[in-house]
């Protein structure tokens, strides 16, 4: 499996850190999905467009999170309930993705500091394992509502 590769686990964990950073900078941003991909990672957000100067702000916030060296990506699971799809405010996209997995009896969550996401992992053991990262670009798209 792709995520069993140590580099993929690192990238996937970095995507959570980036989502946490964006949420700290833009509390109203809705976080959707953030996987590791072959050459990096990304996260989709439902928010106003990013500006080029946001890259530096996001990277600086990510550096603060990594420097705290959270001891682990804490995991928890909860029984499936209609409201369980949104562990934090305003996540309509998670409701749609969780409906797609109707066979699941429990949902698994991962948290990094204050950031909580519906995610099965796997992740690195602590944020301090990330020694380098770079936000390269933003891409805009229309989100299905």
Secondary structure, DSSP 8 states (H G I E B T S, - for coil): -GGGSHHHHHHHHHHHHHHHHHHHH-TT-EE----EETTEE---EESS---TTHHHHHHHHHHHHHHTT-S--EEEEEE--GGGG-SSS--HHHHHHHHHTTT-SEEEEEEETTEEEE------S-GGG----------------
